[in-house]
Every structure is written in C-alpha cells, then in structure tokens.
Amino acid sequence: MKNTKIIQDLEKLGIKGNYEVVYNPSYEELYQAEVSSENQGFEKAELTESGAVSVKTGIFTGRSPKDRYIVQDDVTRDTIFWDGKVNLPTTAEIFGSCKELVLNQLAESKKIYVVDTFCGTNADTRLKVRFIVEVAWQAHFVTNMFIRPSHYELENFGEPDFTVINGSKTINPNWEAQGLNSENFIMFNLTEKLQIIGGTWYGGEMKKGMFAMMNYYLPLKGMASMHCSANVGEQGDVALFFGLSGTGKTTLSADPKRYLIGDDEHGWDNNGVFNYEGGCYAKVIDLSEEKEPDIFAAIKRDALLENVVVNNGVADYTDGSITENTRVSYPIYHINKIVLPSKAGHAKKIVYLSADAFGVLPPVSILNEDQAQYHFLCGYTSKLAGTERGITEPQPSFSPAFGEAFLTLHPTMYSKTLIGKMKEHGAKAYLVNTGWNGTGKRISLKDTRAIIDAIIDGSIDNAPKTQVPIMNLEIPTELPNVSTGILDPRDTYENASDWEEKAKDLASRYIKNFEQYCDTEEGKKLIASGPQLQEQTI
C-alpha cells in the first residue's frame, strides 16, 4: 500500500515509467543490491575485509561548486546572498529544463529507491527530506548520513518538506546555450522545495545540499545554523568546535571523556544544540587504527567507503591514487560514546580552530564578545603547499562562519544568530591554533588536547594572562599539562622580530579581508577587535 502511494507521488513529480520502487530499504536489501551482478561500473560495490562495501564516484570525487545553482525568484531574490561565488543564480526555465532531463533519466530506470529521512534532530525544527535515486549505494549513503525515522514515523511521514532527485547518469547537452559551467548541475528551487542533481555521482552533494538549506531556513527564524562538531560532558556541558578541513574539528570533538553529539553540522534553537545528521562522513586517507581508533572501528558492515583502493578485498587507506579525498560514511551509532538522540542543552564553550601555517597565532586565545564575532566572520586558517594546484607556500584562507561554501544567507546572519545564542546562554569563545609555531613544527595534539581540557574545565579563565600585540589577542601564560614556552608564540622564535614581521603580514591580510564588512556601523565597530597595525585607519 505504501509503495502505491510512493509511485503516485513519483508520477506527480513527472517520473512515469515501468520501474520498481524500493521504499526505505534495509541495510541488508541495500547490500544485496550493491553487490548484485546486475550492477556494472560506478553502480557496483565491492565488499571489503571489514564488512563495509566500497564504491567509486566517477570523475567527481568531491563537490562541484562551480556547477551549483539556486533559482532566483520571488522567494530567493531578496534573501539569498548572491555573492557570485558560492550562490550562483539560475532561472526557473533552466531549472525546469534540467529537471525534465533528470525525470526522463529516472523514468527509464528498472528500479528507483525512495528514502524518507529527517534533517535535524528536533521535531519542531527539522526538515522531512525525501531522496529519490536510482543507484543503490546512493540510497545507502543518505540512509547513513540522515536521521532514520522509526516505522511509526515513516507511516505518518506525510508530505516531505524538501525533495532531492538525484539523476547522476543525466547529462545536460544544452549547458552552453543556458550559460552554465558544464554539462553537470546541482540546482535548488526553493519555491518548489526541490534539489536536482545531474552528471555527478558524488554523495556529498546530497549531504551538503541539505546543509545549505538548513543554513537558509534556520537563521531566518532566529536560530543558529553551524558548520561545527559538538560534544557534551557528564554534567550536560556542551562544547562546539568550528573549523575548516585539516584543523582538527573531528579529532578534537572525539574526546574519550565526553559524548559526541555530531561531527559536522548542527543547529542551536531554544531547546539547545542538535545534530542535523544521523551519521558521520569522515576522511580516511592514511587512516590507521592507532591514529583514529573510533573511525577505524566504525568501518564495518553498513559503512560505505568512497574511492578507496581495494586490493583483493583489502582496503588500502594509504593509496590516494584515485583521490586524496577518500571517505567513509556510517551511521552515528557505529561510534560508541555518543548521545542519542543527537542533541543536548545550550553550549557554554565555543572553540574556533585554525591551522595557522605562518606560526603567528597563539595556541589559544581568549576572545571577548566582539572578538568572537570578528573571528567568526573571518574564519581564518591556512591552505598548505600541495593542497591545491599552484600553491607552493602557505596561503591564508578566510571562510566566513568557518563554512563559506555552504552559506546561503549573508555571513553576518550567521554571526548574528550565533553571538545572540552565546549572549543569551553565557557562552565563551576561544581561538585555538592547531597549526605551527616558530619551531617550524606543528603544535602537538597532546598540547592541543590539554588546552581543550583547560577550556572545558574553566581553568583557562583563572590562569595568568598577557596580551599579544599586533594580533590583539589575550592569552594565558601557563596552563596545566601544556608544554612551557609555547603559549606565547613570540617565545618559540629565536628572534621575536621574526614573529613580528610575520604577524604584521598576517594582520594586514586580516584587515584587508574584513573590509567587506565595513560598510555598516556594526562592522566598523568590530575593526578594533581584530589585528591592529599602526598605519591602519578606521
């Protein structure tokens, strides 16, 4: 009976064909479909020795931001931040043309998977999201990554709040005439509450697509939507960890003394902090049981590996020949020390993570309210040599809200909602450098973990402090279990003048980057909270 209703829903969307519908398949059904001899090419999954299956995502082994568009209409015209870089506009006509291509592709399928999920743990703020795909492992991916409704919730699911139609086999022959970037497309229509995907098989387009939608809906209702990990202590104390790739967001939130709420995407409403997802999506390049025991142990039956080289059934995590962005998705309950459902109370500690390759930032700085807003809008870290073509030396990277690629509103909307929640609940912010210092070596994970402990237990607030010039930051001069001589970055250089030269360079980059926010009085006011140079004019 349920499948009859689903078929009617698909036909209403325009997917008319002779296909079999598989509705919210079990993991066993997905496994049997993935390893079926009927599947060839990118549809075929390979069983590995851990019990997890491994798949290839084709040409696209990461997101394709230049192929991502949002329909510009009466709903979005005055709300979306049309920056020309992240949120690219398209028309309802072009969307309709691409949608028809996807619908025709799916109509020719033998089998269509329909997966109903929740995005968001709290019933009053979550989205009911329906995924329509033709590839078994893509259904597996969203089953892992989103919140799995109970049988009762599925029976009473009703109409979805948002629908994602993934036609990864679809190619758009009209892209040049339509002024698009390529024959591939990821498009959103907020009037139709629909995402369509064509040409790319990469699962992350579905995950981050819904994150972008939560980033649209929640801040407009006064709630914080955040690219962060989160954990909670025995006493219910919640900590958030913001950070871009390579800063330690996942590693530092996986604290054996605390319980994981989630590793990537969270909201903060009147009830507290809650996870958007029901799973984790971790990088596995160079993964070992010794370095990341929790993630290593999570790779078992029902986990899904992406673009990992497999030799005779054995996954080789050291082989990046397909991509350095090898991944695994798994349901969150594959991690032992978690909170279920994935939510907790209001956050008290906010940690901004930056991997500073210039050796300028202190290992930890204590931020006041204005500094918390300034550094959140900056979202600073470093791109390292070799991470992208043409980068031969470290380059500063500024990503507002530590997640620019997923922001649909103006960055100040995210700072406004976060800082509002922090003020309301007395949360404190800290800037933690997980990068390098004057020794030329990366700050040790042992020292960083001790710093996080001091933030969590509050001992950092009672420690003796000093001020770091130029960067305009307050730092502790000593902390329990943290190596002596590293808390003030100037002490890690043979000559403090070397630090000063680098600091002036980084400060000037901060100042230039922040100019984009100085067209308002509020933005101008925040200038005093950032790095300071004598020649700076306000």
Rosetta blueprint (number, residue, H / E / L):
1 M L
2 K H
3 N H
4 T H
5 K H
6 I H
7 I H
8 Q H
9 D H
10 L H
11 E H
12 K H
13 L H
14 G L
15 I L
16 K L
17 G L
18 N L
19 Y L
20 E E
21 V E
22 V E
23 Y E
24 N L
25 P L
26 S L
27 Y H
28 E H
29 E H
30 L H
31 Y H
32 Q H
33 A H
34 E H
35 V L
36 S L
37 S L
38 E L
39 N L
40 Q L
41 G H
42 F H
43 E H
44 K L
45 A L
46 E E
47 L E
48 T L
49 E L
50 S L
51 G L
52 A L
53 V E
54 S E
55 V E
56 K L
57 T L
58 G L
59 I L
60 F L
61 T L
62 G L
63 R L
64 S L
65 P H
66 K H
67 D H
68 R E
69 Y E
70 I E
71 V E
72 Q L
73 D L
74 D L
75 V L
76 T L
77 R L
78 D L
79 T L
80 I L
81 F L
82 W L
83 D L
84 G L
85 K L
86 V L
87 N L
88 L E
89 P E
90 T E
91 T L
92 A H
93 E H
94 I H
95 F H
96 G H
97 S H
98 C H
99 K H
100 E H
101 L H
102 V H
103 L H
104 N H
105 Q H
106 L H
107 A H
108 E L
109 S L
110 K L
111 K E
112 I E
113 Y E
114 V E
115 V E
116 D E
117 T E
118 F E
119 C E
120 G L
121 T L
122 N L
123 A L
124 D L
125 T L
126 R L
127 L E
128 K E
129 V E
130 R E
131 F E
132 I E
133 V E
134 E L
135 V L
136 A H
137 W H
138 Q H
139 A H
140 H H
141 F H
142 V H
143 T H
144 N H
145 M H
146 F L
147 I E
148 R L
149 P L
150 S L
151 H H
152 Y H
153 E H
154 L H
155 E H
156 N L
157 F L
158 G L
159 E L
160 P L
161 D L
162 F E
163 T E
164 V E
165 I E
166 N E
167 G E
168 S L
169 K L
170 T L
171 I L
172 N L
173 P L
174 N L
175 W L
176 E L
177 A L
178 Q L
179 G L
180 L L
181 N L
182 S L
183 E L
184 N L
185 F E
186 I E
187 M E
188 F E
189 N E
190 L L
191 T L
192 E L
193 K L
194 L E
195 Q E
196 I E
197 I E
198 G E
199 G L
200 T L
201 W L
202 Y L
203 G L
204 G H
205 E H
206 M H
207 K H
208 K H
209 G H
210 M H
211 F H
212 A H
213 M H
214 M H
215 N H
216 Y H
217 Y H
218 L H
219 P H
220 L H
221 K L
222 G L
223 M L
224 A E
225 S E
226 M E
227 H E
228 C E
229 S E
230 A E
231 N E
232 V E
233 G L
234 E L
235 Q L
236 G L
237 D L
238 V E
239 A E
240 L E
241 F E
242 F E
243 G L
244 L L
245 S L
246 G L
247 T L
248 G L
249 K H
250 T H
251 T H
252 L H
253 S H
254 A L
255 D L
256 P L
257 K L
258 R L
259 Y E
260 L E
261 I E
262 G E
263 D L
264 D L
265 E E
266 H E
267 G E
268 W E
269 D E
270 N L
271 N L
272 G E
273 V E
274 F E
275 N E
276 Y L
277 E L
278 G L
279 G E
280 C E
281 Y E
282 A E
283 K E
284 V L
285 I L
286 D L
287 L L
288 S L
289 E L
290 E L
291 K L
292 E L
293 P H
294 D H
295 I H
296 F H
297 A H
298 A H
299 I L
300 K L
301 R L
302 D L
303 A L
304 L E
305 L E
306 E E
307 N L
308 V L
309 V E
310 V E
311 N E
312 N L
313 G L
314 V E
315 A E
316 D E
317 Y L
318 T L
319 D L
320 G L
321 S L
322 I L
323 T L
324 E L
325 N L
326 T L
327 R E
328 V E
329 S E
330 Y E
331 P E
332 I H
333 Y H
334 H H
335 I L
336 N L
337 K L
338 I E
339 V L
340 L L
341 P L
342 S L
343 K E
344 A L
345 G L
346 H L
347 A E
348 K E
349 K E
350 I E
351 V E
352 Y E
353 L E
354 S E
355 A L
356 D L
357 A L
358 F L
359 G L
360 V L
361 L L
362 P L
363 P L
364 V E
365 S E
366 I E
367 L E
368 N L
369 E H
370 D H
371 Q H
372 A H
373 Q H
374 Y H
375 H H
376 F H
377 L H
378 C H
379 G L
380 Y E
381 T E
382 S E
383 K E
384 L L
385 A L
386 G L
387 T L
388 E L
389 R L
390 G L
391 I L
392 T L
393 E L
394 P L
395 Q E
396 P E
397 S E
398 F E
399 S L
400 P H
401 A H
402 F H
403 G L
404 E H
405 A H
406 F H
407 L L
408 T L
409 L L
410 H L
411 P H
412 T H
413 M H
414 Y H
415 S H
416 K H
417 T H
418 L H
419 I H
420 G H
421 K H
422 M H
423 K H
424 E H
425 H H
426 G L
427 A L
428 K E
429 A E
430 Y E
431 L E
432 V E
433 N E
434 T L
435 G L
436 W E
437 N L
438 G L
439 T L
440 G L
441 K L
442 R E
443 I L
444 S L
445 L H
446 K H
447 D H
448 T H
449 R H
450 A H
451 I H
452 I H
453 D H
454 A H
455 I H
456 I H
457 D H
458 G L
459 S H
460 I H
461 D H
462 N H
463 A L
464 P L
465 K E
466 T E
467 Q E
468 V E
469 P L
470 I L
471 M L
472 N L
473 L E
474 E E
475 I E
476 P E
477 T L
478 E L
479 L L
480 P L
481 N L
482 V L
483 S L
484 T L
485 G L
486 I L
487 L L
488 D L
489 P H
490 R H
491 D H
492 T H
493 Y L
494 E L
495 N L
496 A H
497 S H
498 D H
499 W H
500 E H
501 E H
502 K H
503 A H
504 K H
505 D H
506 L H
507 A H
508 S H
509 R H
510 Y H
511 I H
512 K H
513 N H
514 F H
515 E H
516 Q H
517 Y H
518 C L
519 D L
520 T L
521 E H
522 E H
523 G H
524 K H
525 K H
526 L H
527 I H
528 A H
529 S H
530 G L
531 P L
532 Q L
533 L L
534 Q L
535 E L
536 Q L
537 T L
538 I L
